[in-house]
Amino acid sequence: MSQIVRHCKPKMISACLTLSLCLQSVAGAWAESKVVNIGVGDWPPFIDEKRPHNGSIAHLISEVFAEAGYTVKYHFRPWNRAYQEAATGQRDATAVWMHEPEREKDFHYSEPVLQEEFVFFHRTDHPFDWKNLDDLAGMHLGGGFGYSYGAEFDEALKQGVFQQERVATHKQNFQRLLLSRIDLVPEEIHVGYNSLRRDLRPEQTKKITHHPKPFLKNQSYVLFPRASPESLKLMKLFNEHLRKFRKSGRYRSFFEKFEAGLYDSPK
């Protein structure tokens, strides 16, 4: 502003000040518009408020948007609240979610950003084998609030094949498993072992293993709210640069860093 005022004649200073303030306002609005506000929940190790870059997938999403000229600001909430805030247009997006048909009424889906593999965790002293979900008849399973474990799982639960008791944290699920209050914990394999390493003592961790057969192989997405007129533009830019990341090999580098433990230490 001082540069504009400095070159104004005395009689024009008022007009120059007005012009300068207008330019500042436009610049401020532009800067603000280049921030993407994304609602998320804690899902270690992929998205975690306490990890470097908020976890590997949060880092990937941030870098993809950075290539498109945007800065990402993450808003950590319980998953249900993150969903609702985004669905009503309070956020520009929410991440990451598996595909569910009922979510399409609220959101546009990006191209997939993560391949997940869900397995059943169980106690080592309680041998467990299964071929289909009917083999879980009569069992008590753990789970997390706001999570979907896939259409087939949801249908079996609805039909009463097994029971499920949901809690707020992974730690609670595995503690209940150790106490034999539940028989199985369904969880993404990396997420499950991350919780075991972080939340339990080594002697407790040794008492838990997983069945090698996944009950769900799934892709997850960034969701852009239909309530926002900017969503299609943002999603198009995100998808375009995500494809470039895949083509260049940069996409894979985030998972190599993850496998090397570079996201394990707290901020």
Buried (B, 14 or more C-beta within 10 A) or exposed (E): EEEBEEEBEEEEEEEBBEBBEEEEEEEEEEEEEEEBBBBBBBBBBBBBBEBBBBBBBBBBBBBBBEBBEBEBEBBBBEBEBBBBBBBEBBBBBBBBBBBEEEBEEBBBBBBBBBEBEBBBBBBEEEEBEBEEBEEBEEBBBBBBEBBBBBEEBEEBBEEEBBEBEEBEEBBBBBBBBBEEEBBBBBBBBBBBBBBBEBBBEEEBBEBBBBBEEBBBEBBBBBBBBBEBEEBEEBBBBBBEBBEBBEEEEBBEEBBEBBEEEBBBEEE
